[in-house]
């Protein structure tokens, strides 16, 4: 009987603690999809991306032509000319790879353009979410668009300093 009473009290205290924290869920993907300025920014990104892809495709076609010409003429070329053509092809391949990396690689032109066009809109949404969270006294706001992620947490709930203190780290 005593055990049953302890279990009931523990369950009641967990239920009370769960109700004490207020949280909200938002879908930032849905919010952004409803924003005309986001659609416009995305359209600009797509157009720029298409132009850059055409540039890369053009360079790739040049490379393919160089390679086909080399393959066709290879038997008639001297060793010196073969080496020269192979070097030209190698340099062209490197140029195409470098251009792809420059345009679409990590922190490439597309990344920078996205930061320039989309980040201010995302910041606007984040600031609106933060304002609502503070005004309505939410402890947490979760974003369900890309899996569940915390996009706002009341700073008074952060116990990182307590953990560092417990570990003896100042």
C-alpha positions as CSV (number, residue, x, y, z in Angstrom):
1,X,0.0,0.0,0.0
2,X,2.8,2.3,0.9
3,X,4.5,1.5,-2.5
4,X,1.3,2.3,-4.3
5,X,1.0,5.7,-2.5
6,X,4.6,6.6,-3.4
7,X,4.0,5.7,-7.1
8,X,0.8,7.8,-7.1
9,X,2.7,10.8,-5.5
10,X,5.5,10.5,-8.0
11,X,3.1,10.4,-10.9
12,X,1.2,13.4,-9.6
13,X,4.5,15.4,-9.2
14,X,5.6,14.5,-12.7
15,X,2.2,15.5,-14.1
16,X,2.4,18.8,-12.2
17,X,6.0,19.5,-13.4
18,X,4.9,18.7,-17.0
19,X,2.1,21.2,-16.8
20,X,4.4,23.8,-15.2
21,X,6.4,24.2,-18.4
22,X,4.6,25.9,-21.3
23,X,5.6,25.1,-24.8
24,X,4.4,25.8,-28.3
25,X,5.1,24.1,-31.7
26,X,5.5,26.0,-35.0
27,X,6.2,24.9,-38.6
28,X,8.7,27.4,-40.0
29,X,8.6,25.7,-43.4
30,X,4.8,26.3,-43.6
31,X,5.3,29.9,-42.3
32,X,8.0,30.6,-44.9
33,X,5.9,29.1,-47.7
34,X,3.1,31.6,-46.9
35,X,5.5,34.6,-47.1
36,X,5.6,36.3,-50.5
37,X,9.1,37.7,-49.9
38,X,10.4,34.2,-49.3
39,X,8.9,32.9,-52.5
40,X,10.5,35.8,-54.4
41,X,13.9,35.2,-52.8
42,X,13.6,31.5,-53.6
43,X,12.7,32.4,-57.2
44,X,15.8,34.6,-57.5
45,X,18.0,31.8,-56.0
46,X,16.5,29.3,-58.5
47,X,17.2,31.7,-61.5
48,X,20.7,32.4,-60.4
49,X,21.4,28.7,-59.8
50,X,20.1,27.9,-63.3
51,X,22.5,30.5,-64.8
52,X,25.4,29.0,-62.9
53,X,24.5,25.5,-63.9
54,X,24.3,26.6,-67.6
55,X,27.8,28.1,-67.2
56,X,29.1,24.8,-65.8
57,X,27.3,22.7,-68.5
58,X,28.9,24.9,-71.2
59,X,32.4,24.3,-69.7
60,X,31.6,20.6,-69.5
61,X,30.6,20.5,-73.1
62,X,33.9,22.1,-74.1
63,X,35.7,19.5,-72.0
64,X,33.8,16.7,-73.6
65,X,34.6,18.0,-77.1
66,X,38.3,18.3,-76.2
67,X,38.3,14.7,-75.0
68,X,36.5,13.4,-78.1
69,X,38.9,15.3,-80.4
70,X,41.8,13.9,-78.5
71,X,40.4,10.4,-78.7
72,X,39.9,10.7,-82.5
73,X,43.4,12.3,-83.1
74,X,45.4,10.3,-80.5
75,X,46.9,7.8,-82.9
76,X,48.2,10.5,-85.2
77,X,49.8,12.7,-82.4
78,X,53.4,12.6,-81.3
79,X,54.1,11.8,-77.7
80,X,54.9,15.4,-77.0
81,X,51.5,16.6,-78.5
82,X,49.7,13.8,-76.6
83,X,51.2,15.0,-73.4
84,X,50.2,18.6,-74.2
85,X,46.6,17.7,-75.1
86,X,46.3,15.5,-71.9
87,X,47.5,18.5,-69.8
88,X,45.0,20.7,-71.5
89,X,42.2,18.2,-70.8
90,X,43.4,17.9,-67.2
91,X,43.4,21.6,-66.7
92,X,40.0,22.0,-68.2
93,X,38.6,19.2,-65.9
94,X,40.1,21.1,-62.9
95,X,38.6,24.3,-64.1
96,X,35.1,22.7,-64.3
97,X,35.5,21.1,-60.9
98,X,36.7,24.4,-59.4
99,X,33.8,26.3,-61.0
100,X,31.3,23.7,-59.6
101,X,32.9,24.1,-56.1
102,X,32.9,27.9,-56.4
103,X,29.3,28.0,-57.4
104,X,27.6,25.2,-55.5
105,X,30.2,24.0,-52.9
106,X,30.2,24.5,-49.2
107,X,30.2,28.3,-48.6
108,X,30.1,28.8,-52.4
109,X,28.3,31.5,-54.3
110,X,24.9,29.8,-53.9
111,X,25.4,29.6,-50.1
112,X,26.4,33.2,-50.0
113,X,23.4,34.3,-52.2
114,X,21.0,32.2,-50.0
115,X,22.5,34.0,-46.9
116,X,21.9,37.3,-48.6
117,X,18.4,36.7,-49.7
118,X,16.8,34.2,-47.3
119,X,18.5,34.7,-44.0
120,X,16.9,38.2,-43.4
121,X,13.5,36.6,-43.9
122,X,14.3,33.7,-41.6
123,X,15.5,36.1,-39.0
124,X,12.2,38.0,-39.3
125,X,10.3,34.8,-38.6
126,X,12.6,33.9,-35.7
127,X,12.2,37.4,-34.2
128,X,8.4,37.1,-34.5
129,X,8.5,33.6,-32.8
130,X,10.7,34.9,-30.0
131,X,8.4,37.9,-29.4
132,X,5.3,35.6,-29.2
133,X,7.2,33.2,-26.9
134,X,8.2,36.0,-24.5
135,X,4.7,37.7,-24.6
136,X,2.9,34.5,-24.0
137,X,5.5,33.2,-21.5
138,X,6.4,30.0,-23.3
139,X,9.3,28.1,-21.9
140,X,10.0,26.4,-25.2
141,X,9.1,26.8,-28.8
142,X,9.7,23.7,-31.0
143,X,9.9,23.7,-34.8
144,X,8.4,20.7,-36.4
145,X,9.4,21.4,-40.0
146,X,12.8,19.6,-40.1
147,X,12.3,17.2,-37.3
148,X,11.8,18.6,-33.8
149,X,14.3,21.4,-32.9
150,X,14.2,23.9,-30.2
151,X,14.1,27.4,-31.7
152,X,13.4,29.3,-28.5
153,X,14.1,28.4,-24.9
154,X,13.6,30.6,-21.8
155,X,17.2,31.4,-20.7
156,X,16.2,30.9,-17.0
157,X,15.8,27.2,-17.9
158,X,19.4,26.8,-19.1
159,X,21.3,24.8,-16.5
160,X,24.6,24.7,-18.4
161,X,26.3,26.8,-15.7
162,X,25.1,24.4,-13.0
163,X,26.6,21.5,-14.9
164,X,29.9,23.3,-15.3
165,X,29.9,24.1,-11.6
166,X,29.2,20.5,-10.8
167,X,32.1,19.5,-13.0
168,X,34.3,22.0,-11.2
169,X,34.7,24.2,-14.3
170,X,34.4,27.9,-13.9
